[in-house]
């Protein structure tokens, strides 16, 4: 039987092994947020179209491959602005050709993925993740600056400074899943995040037709040329200034509380609302995965806090709110990272101490 000191020594060794050899650093390293993880969407998860269900069959395909159904992948890249249909063809083919490889290179670069030109696992995960329906390029011709991006021509609202933009909810296009007061509260918080960093106020209008920003939940083809596709897939889309149209897919399992809502396909309304407001203000998609303006969001994930990339992008359009300082944002991000680090370390100590005491108990 080992003495107590021996068990404590064994516990320390277990902690050292778990911490150093089997994990990332605890505190001091930049923590990857939970929102960065991606859920692979399969037929078990939802009943969306085959475009969203079957992309995993293209895994490891590369230039020269001939894979049945790869035309669907080309349709995806065409929809989001990475590929154009050749003038001499009416439909896409199942050949992994030079044009698809070029589209894949651009897609990987813009979404901050490893640029391999191949359909690796990380790229497939990004493709099947639910996302915003706004094109990453193509007819919107988004111009990238650093990581954030703008719509073609860098459009913005022109109302003087400070300005007030009004918003309202469609009286005929809402959902039963969440009450109107809950939805209003969600949007009030989402708008206030952007108002904190730029000299723009957002105010709910009494009359829908008179509002600058018109918000509604729609299903399928709803008349704007960007039809929704049911559960997951495309979550919503919004138009650049000064259009103001803001559409969400009514088919989604919109949620505000994952503790109470146990649906595997629940989507956080506040996260999507915050993202689409960025489009309404003139921002395109960011290649920074932590940013609110990154195009995809996994089910049951929450991403509502503006990052430095989001703030720098929107302030280049509207200037800074006089009461905002980047130091407070940096402090907030550092505090969040530190808390995640402590949580990770605490989990490791809990595991190793539990193993050590279990061994001690079994030997007594």
C-alpha positions as CSV (number, residue, x, y, z in Angstrom):
1,X,0.0,0.0,0.0
2,X,1.4,3.4,-1.0
3,X,1.6,6.1,1.7
4,X,-0.6,9.1,1.4
5,X,2.3,11.1,0.0
6,X,2.5,8.6,-2.8
7,X,-1.1,9.2,-3.8
8,X,-0.7,13.0,-3.7
9,X,2.4,12.6,-5.9
10,X,0.3,10.4,-8.3
11,X,-2.4,13.1,-8.3
12,X,0.1,15.8,-9.1
13,X,1.5,13.6,-12.0
14,X,-2.1,13.1,-13.4
15,X,-2.7,16.8,-13.3
16,X,0.6,17.5,-15.0
17,X,-0.1,15.0,-17.7
18,X,-3.6,16.3,-18.4
19,X,-2.5,19.9,-18.4
20,X,0.8,19.8,-20.3
21,X,0.4,16.8,-22.7
22,X,-3.3,16.5,-23.3
23,X,-4.7,20.0,-23.6
24,X,-4.2,23.6,-24.5
25,X,-2.7,26.1,-22.0
26,X,-5.1,27.4,-19.3
27,X,-4.6,31.1,-18.6
28,X,-2.5,33.4,-20.8
29,X,-3.4,31.7,-24.1
30,X,-6.1,33.2,-26.3
31,X,-9.2,31.0,-25.7
32,X,-11.3,29.9,-28.7
33,X,-14.9,30.9,-28.0
34,X,-17.7,28.3,-27.9
35,X,-19.4,30.0,-30.8
36,X,-16.5,29.0,-33.1
37,X,-17.4,25.3,-33.0
38,X,-19.5,24.0,-35.9
39,X,-22.2,21.4,-35.8
40,X,-22.4,19.1,-38.8
41,X,-26.0,19.0,-40.1
42,X,-27.3,15.6,-41.0
43,X,-30.6,14.0,-41.8
44,X,-30.9,13.0,-38.1
45,X,-30.7,16.6,-37.1
46,X,-33.3,18.1,-39.5
47,X,-35.3,17.7,-42.6
48,X,-33.6,20.4,-44.7
49,X,-32.9,20.0,-48.4
50,X,-30.2,17.6,-49.7
51,X,-27.9,20.5,-50.4
52,X,-27.5,20.9,-46.6
53,X,-27.6,17.2,-45.8
54,X,-25.2,15.5,-48.2
55,X,-22.1,17.6,-48.6
56,X,-20.1,15.2,-46.5
57,X,-20.0,12.8,-49.5
58,X,-17.6,15.3,-51.2
59,X,-15.1,14.9,-48.4
60,X,-11.5,14.8,-49.8
61,X,-12.6,15.5,-53.3
62,X,-10.1,17.6,-55.3
63,X,-9.5,18.9,-58.8
64,X,-10.1,16.2,-61.4
65,X,-12.6,14.3,-59.2
66,X,-15.9,13.2,-60.7
67,X,-18.5,12.9,-57.9
68,X,-22.2,12.4,-58.4
69,X,-24.0,15.5,-57.0
70,X,-21.1,17.9,-57.0
71,X,-23.2,20.2,-59.0
72,X,-25.0,20.9,-55.7
73,X,-21.8,22.2,-54.3
74,X,-21.4,24.4,-57.3
75,X,-24.9,25.7,-56.7
76,X,-23.9,26.6,-53.2
77,X,-20.9,28.5,-54.3
78,X,-22.9,30.2,-57.0
79,X,-25.6,31.3,-54.5
80,X,-23.0,32.9,-52.1
81,X,-21.0,34.6,-54.7
82,X,-17.9,32.4,-55.4
83,X,-18.8,30.8,-58.8
84,X,-20.6,31.9,-62.0
85,X,-22.4,29.6,-64.4
86,X,-20.4,29.4,-67.7
87,X,-22.1,31.2,-70.6
88,X,-21.9,28.1,-72.7
89,X,-23.7,25.9,-70.1
90,X,-27.2,25.8,-68.7
91,X,-26.4,23.7,-65.7
92,X,-23.4,22.9,-63.5
93,X,-21.7,19.5,-64.0
94,X,-20.4,16.9,-61.5
95,X,-16.7,17.6,-62.4
96,X,-14.4,19.1,-59.9
97,X,-12.9,21.6,-62.4
98,X,-10.5,24.5,-62.2
99,X,-13.4,27.0,-61.7
100,X,-14.6,25.1,-58.6
101,X,-11.1,24.9,-57.3
102,X,-10.7,28.6,-57.6
103,X,-14.0,29.2,-55.9
104,X,-12.9,26.9,-53.1
105,X,-9.7,28.7,-52.6
106,X,-11.5,32.0,-52.3
107,X,-14.2,30.6,-50.0
108,X,-11.5,29.2,-47.6
109,X,-9.6,32.4,-47.6
110,X,-12.7,34.6,-46.9
111,X,-14.0,32.4,-44.1
112,X,-10.6,32.1,-42.4
113,X,-10.2,28.4,-43.2
114,X,-7.0,26.5,-44.1
115,X,-6.5,27.4,-47.8
116,X,-6.0,23.9,-49.4
117,X,-8.2,24.0,-52.5
118,X,-9.6,20.7,-51.3
119,X,-12.8,19.6,-49.6
120,X,-11.3,18.8,-46.3
121,X,-13.2,18.2,-43.1
122,X,-13.1,21.8,-41.8
123,X,-14.3,23.2,-45.1
124,X,-17.2,20.7,-45.3
125,X,-18.2,21.6,-41.7
126,X,-18.3,25.3,-42.7
127,X,-20.4,24.6,-45.8
128,X,-23.0,22.6,-44.0
129,X,-23.3,25.0,-41.0
130,X,-26.4,27.2,-40.9
131,X,-25.6,30.7,-42.1
132,X,-26.8,34.1,-43.2
133,X,-28.3,34.3,-46.6
134,X,-26.4,37.4,-47.7
135,X,-23.9,36.7,-50.4
136,X,-20.2,36.8,-49.5
137,X,-19.4,38.5,-52.8
138,X,-20.9,38.1,-56.3
139,X,-23.7,40.6,-57.2
140,X,-23.1,42.4,-53.9
141,X,-19.4,42.8,-54.8
142,X,-18.3,43.1,-51.1
143,X,-15.0,44.9,-50.7
144,X,-12.9,43.5,-47.9
145,X,-10.9,45.9,-45.7
146,X,-8.7,44.0,-43.2
147,X,-11.1,41.3,-42.0
148,X,-14.4,43.2,-42.1
149,X,-16.1,44.0,-45.3
150,X,-18.6,46.4,-46.9
151,X,-21.2,46.2,-49.7
152,X,-20.3,47.6,-53.1
153,X,-19.9,51.4,-52.9
154,X,-19.7,51.3,-49.1
155,X,-23.3,52.4,-48.6
156,X,-24.4,53.9,-45.3
157,X,-27.4,55.6,-43.8
158,X,-27.5,59.4,-44.3
159,X,-29.4,61.1,-41.5
160,X,-26.9,63.5,-40.0
161,X,-24.8,62.8,-36.9
162,X,-25.9,61.7,-34.4
163,X,-28.7,60.0,-36.3
164,X,-31.8,58.1,-35.3
165,X,-33.0,55.1,-37.3
166,X,-36.4,53.7,-36.7
167,X,-37.4,50.0,-36.9
168,X,-40.7,48.2,-36.8
169,X,-42.1,44.6,-37.0
170,X,-44.4,43.4,-39.7
171,X,-47.9,43.2,-38.4
172,X,-48.6,40.2,-40.7
173,X,-45.3,38.3,-40.6
174,X,-44.4,37.2,-37.1
175,X,-44.1,33.8,-35.4
176,X,-46.1,32.0,-32.7
177,X,-43.0,30.3,-31.1
178,X,-42.0,33.5,-29.3
179,X,-44.3,36.3,-28.0
180,X,-44.1,39.7,-29.4
181,X,-42.8,41.3,-26.2
182,X,-40.0,38.8,-26.0
183,X,-39.0,39.4,-29.7
184,X,-39.1,43.2,-29.1
185,X,-36.8,42.8,-26.1
186,X,-34.4,40.7,-28.1
187,X,-34.2,43.4,-30.8
188,X,-33.9,46.2,-28.4
189,X,-30.8,44.6,-26.9
190,X,-29.3,43.8,-30.3
191,X,-29.8,47.4,-31.6
192,X,-28.3,48.8,-28.3
193,X,-25.1,46.9,-28.9
194,X,-24.5,48.7,-32.1
195,X,-25.6,52.0,-30.7
196,X,-23.0,51.7,-28.0
197,X,-20.2,51.9,-30.5
198,X,-21.5,54.4,-33.1
199,X,-23.4,57.7,-32.9
200,X,-26.6,56.1,-34.1
201,X,-29.8,55.7,-32.0
202,X,-32.4,53.1,-32.8
203,X,-36.0,53.7,-31.9
204,X,-39.0,51.4,-32.5
205,X,-41.6,53.1,-34.7
206,X,-45.3,53.0,-34.2
207,X,-46.1,52.5,-37.9
208,X,-44.4,49.7,-39.9
209,X,-44.7,51.4,-43.3
210,X,-42.9,54.6,-42.0
211,X,-40.0,52.7,-40.3
212,X,-36.4,52.8,-41.8
213,X,-35.8,49.2,-40.9
214,X,-38.7,46.7,-41.5
215,X,-38.4,43.4,-39.7
216,X,-40.4,40.2,-40.4
217,X,-40.4,36.4,-40.4
218,X,-41.0,34.8,-43.8
219,X,-41.3,31.3,-45.3
220,X,-40.0,30.0,-48.6
221,X,-40.2,32.3,-51.6
222,X,-41.3,35.6,-50.1
223,X,-40.9,37.9,-53.1
224,X,-37.4,39.4,-52.6
225,X,-35.5,36.9,-54.8
226,X,-33.9,35.2,-51.8
227,X,-36.2,32.3,-50.8
228,X,-35.8,30.6,-47.4
229,X,-35.1,26.9,-47.3
230,X,-36.8,25.6,-44.1
231,X,-35.1,24.4,-40.9
232,X,-31.5,25.5,-40.7
233,X,-29.6,26.2,-43.9
234,X,-30.2,29.9,-44.4
235,X,-31.3,31.6,-41.2
236,X,-32.0,35.1,-42.4
237,X,-30.9,38.0,-44.6
238,X,-30.9,41.8,-44.6
239,X,-30.3,44.4,-47.3
240,X,-27.7,47.1,-47.5
241,X,-28.4,50.8,-46.7
242,X,-30.7,52.5,-47.3
243,X,-33.1,49.6,-48.1
244,X,-33.9,48.5,-44.6
245,X,-35.5,45.1,-45.3
246,X,-34.7,42.6,-42.6
247,X,-36.0,39.0,-43.1
248,X,-35.8,35.9,-40.9
249,X,-36.8,32.4,-41.8
250,X,-40.1,31.6,-40.0
251,X,-39.4,27.9,-40.1
252,X,-36.4,28.1,-37.7
253,X,-36.8,27.0,-34.0
254,X,-36.0,30.5,-32.8
255,X,-35.0,30.5,-29.1
256,X,-34.0,33.0,-26.4
257,X,-33.2,30.5,-23.6
258,X,-31.3,27.3,-24.3
259,X,-31.8,26.2,-20.6
260,X,-35.5,25.9,-21.2
261,X,-35.5,25.1,-25.0
262,X,-34.0,21.7,-25.5
263,X,-34.5,21.5,-29.3
264,X,-31.4,20.3,-31.0
265,X,-32.0,22.7,-33.9
266,X,-32.8,25.8,-31.7
267,X,-31.3,29.0,-33.1
268,X,-30.5,32.0,-30.9
269,X,-32.6,34.9,-32.2
270,X,-30.5,37.5,-30.5
271,X,-27.3,36.3,-32.3
272,X,-28.9,36.4,-35.7
273,X,-30.6,39.7,-35.1
274,X,-27.3,41.3,-34.0
275,X,-25.6,39.9,-37.2
276,X,-28.3,41.1,-39.6
277,X,-28.3,44.6,-38.0
278,X,-24.7,44.8,-39.1
279,X,-25.8,44.2,-42.7
280,X,-28.6,46.8,-42.3
281,X,-25.8,49.3,-41.3
282,X,-23.7,48.4,-44.3
283,X,-21.3,45.7,-43.1
284,X,-20.6,42.6,-45.2
285,X,-19.3,39.3,-43.8
286,X,-16.1,39.1,-41.8
287,X,-13.4,36.4,-42.1
288,X,-12.9,36.5,-38.3
289,X,-14.6,33.5,-36.8
290,X,-15.2,35.2,-33.5
291,X,-16.8,38.2,-35.1
292,X,-20.6,38.8,-35.0
293,X,-20.4,39.4,-38.8
294,X,-18.9,35.9,-39.5
295,X,-21.5,34.3,-41.9
296,X,-22.3,31.0,-40.0
297,X,-23.9,30.2,-36.6
298,X,-24.3,26.7,-35.3
299,X,-27.5,25.5,-33.6
300,X,-27.6,26.1,-29.8
301,X,-24.8,28.6,-30.0
302,X,-24.9,32.2,-28.9
303,X,-22.7,35.0,-30.4
304,X,-24.0,38.5,-29.5
305,X,-20.9,40.5,-28.3
306,X,-19.3,42.7,-30.8
307,X,-15.6,42.1,-31.4
308,X,-12.9,44.6,-32.3
309,X,-13.3,43.6,-35.9
310,X,-17.0,44.4,-35.9
311,X,-16.5,47.7,-34.1
312,X,-13.7,48.9,-36.4
313,X,-15.8,48.0,-39.5
314,X,-18.9,49.9,-38.4
315,X,-17.0,52.9,-37.0
316,X,-15.3,53.3,-40.4
317,X,-18.8,54.0,-41.7
318,X,-20.4,56.1,-38.9
319,X,-17.6,57.2,-36.6
320,X,-17.4,56.4,-32.9
321,X,-19.9,56.9,-30.1
322,X,-18.3,59.6,-27.9
323,X,-18.9,57.4,-24.9
324,X,-17.2,54.3,-26.3
325,X,-13.6,53.3,-25.8
326,X,-11.7,50.4,-27.2
327,X,-10.1,49.9,-23.8
328,X,-13.4,48.8,-22.3
329,X,-13.9,46.3,-25.2
330,X,-10.4,44.9,-24.8
331,X,-10.9,44.6,-21.1
332,X,-14.2,42.8,-21.7
333,X,-12.6,40.4,-24.2
334,X,-9.6,39.7,-21.9
335,X,-11.9,39.1,-19.0
336,X,-13.9,36.6,-21.0
337,X,-10.8,34.8,-22.1
338,X,-9.4,34.8,-18.6
339,X,-12.7,33.3,-17.3
340,X,-12.6,30.6,-19.9
341,X,-9.1,29.8,-18.9
342,X,-10.0,29.5,-15.2
343,X,-12.9,27.3,-16.1
344,X,-10.7,25.1,-18.2
345,X,-8.1,24.8,-15.4
346,X,-10.7,24.2,-12.8
347,X,-12.1,21.3,-14.9
348,X,-8.6,19.8,-15.2
349,X,-8.0,20.1,-11.4
350,X,-11.4,18.5,-10.7
351,X,-10.7,15.6,-13.0
352,X,-7.2,14.9,-11.7
353,X,-8.0,15.3,-8.1
354,X,-11.1,13.0,-8.5
355,X,-8.9,10.4,-10.1
356,X,-6.3,10.7,-7.3
357,X,-8.8,10.4,-4.5
358,X,-10.5,7.5,-6.3
359,X,-7.2,5.6,-6.4
360,X,-6.7,6.5,-2.7
361,X,-10.1,5.2,-1.8
362,X,-9.6,1.9,-3.7
363,X,-6.3,1.3,-1.9
364,X,-7.6,1.9,1.6
